[in-house]
């Protein structure tokens, strides 16, 4: 049976990948299509998805932070990773290594 920490880490990992992928699609596909081709369809789908899932990402991150005892400053830095393209993937790897070492 998985501990609460392992489950929290898995939820965080999944959401980090999904939010990071949606942000990359939005920034590198959706915005250029809107600006240069006038196509808004990608943004109309991806932007709300990223927004709502970013909130779920924050909830998963706070759950993981509560279980690991992170300070607020660290939580803010991890949360900001969800709004910088590709940074989410790098931060997720670092968090996973640290939490896995604890378990």
MODELLER restraints for C-alpha pairs under 7 A, 6 or more apart:
rsr = mdl.restraints
at = mdl.atoms
rsr.add(forms.Gaussian(group=physical.xy_distance, feature=features.Distance(at['CA:5:A'], at['CA:64:A']), mean=6.87, stdev=0.5))
rsr.add(forms.Gaussian(group=physical.xy_distance, feature=features.Distance(at['CA:5:A'], at['CA:67:A']), mean=6.22, stdev=0.5))
rsr.add(forms.Gaussian(group=physical.xy_distance, feature=features.Distance(at['CA:8:A'], at['CA:60:A']), mean=6.77, stdev=0.5))
rsr.add(forms.Gaussian(group=physical.xy_distance, feature=features.Distance(at['CA:8:A'], at['CA:63:A']), mean=6.53, stdev=0.5))
rsr.add(forms.Gaussian(group=physical.xy_distance, feature=features.Distance(at['CA:8:A'], at['CA:64:A']), mean=5.32, stdev=0.5))
rsr.add(forms.Gaussian(group=physical.xy_distance, feature=features.Distance(at['CA:9:A'], at['CA:64:A']), mean=6.32, stdev=0.5))
rsr.add(forms.Gaussian(group=physical.xy_distance, feature=features.Distance(at['CA:11:A'], at['CA:60:A']), mean=6.29, stdev=0.5))
rsr.add(forms.Gaussian(group=physical.xy_distance, feature=features.Distance(at['CA:12:A'], at['CA:57:A']), mean=6.62, stdev=0.5))
rsr.add(forms.Gaussian(group=physical.xy_distance, feature=features.Distance(at['CA:12:A'], at['CA:60:A']), mean=5.24, stdev=0.5))
rsr.add(forms.Gaussian(group=physical.xy_distance, feature=features.Distance(at['CA:12:A'], at['CA:61:A']), mean=5.92, stdev=0.5))
rsr.add(forms.Gaussian(group=physical.xy_distance, feature=features.Distance(at['CA:13:A'], at['CA:92:A']), mean=6.40, stdev=0.5))
rsr.add(forms.Gaussian(group=physical.xy_distance, feature=features.Distance(at['CA:15:A'], at['CA:57:A']), mean=5.37, stdev=0.5))
rsr.add(forms.Gaussian(group=physical.xy_distance, feature=features.Distance(at['CA:16:A'], at['CA:57:A']), mean=6.59, stdev=0.5))
rsr.add(forms.Gaussian(group=physical.xy_distance, feature=features.Distance(at['CA:16:A'], at['CA:88:A']), mean=6.03, stdev=0.5))
rsr.add(forms.Gaussian(group=physical.xy_distance, feature=features.Distance(at['CA:16:A'], at['CA:89:A']), mean=6.90, stdev=0.5))
rsr.add(forms.Gaussian(group=physical.xy_distance, feature=features.Distance(at['CA:16:A'], at['CA:92:A']), mean=6.51, stdev=0.5))
rsr.add(forms.Gaussian(group=physical.xy_distance, feature=features.Distance(at['CA:17:A'], at['CA:89:A']), mean=6.55, stdev=0.5))
rsr.add(forms.Gaussian(group=physical.xy_distance, feature=features.Distance(at['CA:19:A'], at['CA:50:A']), mean=5.93, stdev=0.5))
rsr.add(forms.Gaussian(group=physical.xy_distance, feature=features.Distance(at['CA:19:A'], at['CA:53:A']), mean=6.37, stdev=0.5))
rsr.add(forms.Gaussian(group=physical.xy_distance, feature=features.Distance(at['CA:19:A'], at['CA:54:A']), mean=6.10, stdev=0.5))
rsr.add(forms.Gaussian(group=physical.xy_distance, feature=features.Distance(at['CA:19:A'], at['CA:82:A']), mean=6.57, stdev=0.5))
rsr.add(forms.Gaussian(group=physical.xy_distance, feature=features.Distance(at['CA:20:A'], at['CA:82:A']), mean=6.32, stdev=0.5))
rsr.add(forms.Gaussian(group=physical.xy_distance, feature=features.Distance(at['CA:20:A'], at['CA:85:A']), mean=6.62, stdev=0.5))
rsr.add(forms.Gaussian(group=physical.xy_distance, feature=features.Distance(at['CA:20:A'], at['CA:86:A']), mean=6.41, stdev=0.5))
rsr.add(forms.Gaussian(group=physical.xy_distance, feature=features.Distance(at['CA:20:A'], at['CA:88:A']), mean=5.43, stdev=0.5))
rsr.add(forms.Gaussian(group=physical.xy_distance, feature=features.Distance(at['CA:20:A'], at['CA:89:A']), mean=6.65, stdev=0.5))
rsr.add(forms.Gaussian(group=physical.xy_distance, feature=features.Distance(at['CA:22:A'], at['CA:46:A']), mean=6.46, stdev=0.5))
rsr.add(forms.Gaussian(group=physical.xy_distance, feature=features.Distance(at['CA:22:A'], at['CA:50:A']), mean=5.79, stdev=0.5))
rsr.add(forms.Gaussian(group=physical.xy_distance, feature=features.Distance(at['CA:23:A'], at['CA:50:A']), mean=6.59, stdev=0.5))
rsr.add(forms.Gaussian(group=physical.xy_distance, feature=features.Distance(at['CA:23:A'], at['CA:85:A']), mean=6.04, stdev=0.5))
rsr.add(forms.Gaussian(group=physical.xy_distance, feature=features.Distance(at['CA:24:A'], at['CA:85:A']), mean=5.49, stdev=0.5))
rsr.add(forms.Gaussian(group=physical.xy_distance, feature=features.Distance(at['CA:24:A'], at['CA:86:A']), mean=6.98, stdev=0.5))
rsr.add(forms.Gaussian(group=physical.xy_distance, feature=features.Distance(at['CA:26:A'], at['CA:43:A']), mean=6.47, stdev=0.5))
rsr.add(forms.Gaussian(group=physical.xy_distance, feature=features.Distance(at['CA:26:A'], at['CA:46:A']), mean=6.23, stdev=0.5))
rsr.add(forms.Gaussian(group=physical.xy_distance, feature=features.Distance(at['CA:26:A'], at['CA:47:A']), mean=6.66, stdev=0.5))
rsr.add(forms.Gaussian(group=physical.xy_distance, feature=features.Distance(at['CA:30:A'], at['CA:42:A']), mean=5.14, stdev=0.5))
rsr.add(forms.Gaussian(group=physical.xy_distance, feature=features.Distance(at['CA:30:A'], at['CA:43:A']), mean=5.19, stdev=0.5))
rsr.add(forms.Gaussian(group=physical.xy_distance, feature=features.Distance(at['CA:31:A'], at['CA:43:A']), mean=6.97, stdev=0.5))
rsr.add(forms.Gaussian(group=physical.xy_distance, feature=features.Distance(at['CA:33:A'], at['CA:39:A']), mean=5.44, stdev=0.5))
rsr.add(forms.Gaussian(group=physical.xy_distance, feature=features.Distance(at['CA:34:A'], at['CA:40:A']), mean=5.18, stdev=0.5))
rsr.add(forms.Gaussian(group=physical.xy_distance, feature=features.Distance(at['CA:54:A'], at['CA:82:A']), mean=6.90, stdev=0.5))
rsr.add(forms.Gaussian(group=physical.xy_distance, feature=features.Distance(at['CA:58:A'], at['CA:79:A']), mean=6.40, stdev=0.5))
rsr.add(forms.Gaussian(group=physical.xy_distance, feature=features.Distance(at['CA:65:A'], at['CA:75:A']), mean=6.95, stdev=0.5))
rsr.add(forms.Gaussian(group=physical.xy_distance, feature=features.Distance(at['CA:78:A'], at['CA:91:A']), mean=6.88, stdev=0.5))
rsr.add(forms.Gaussian(group=physical.xy_distance, feature=features.Distance(at['CA:81:A'], at['CA:87:A']), mean=5.27, stdev=0.5))
rsr.add(forms.Gaussian(group=physical.xy_distance, feature=features.Distance(at['CA:81:A'], at['CA:88:A']), mean=4.78, stdev=0.5))
rsr.add(forms.Gaussian(group=physical.xy_distance, feature=features.Distance(at['CA:81:A'], at['CA:91:A']), mean=6.84, stdev=0.5))
rsr.add(forms.Gaussian(group=physical.xy_distance, feature=features.Distance(at['CA:82:A'], at['CA:88:A']), mean=5.41, stdev=0.5))
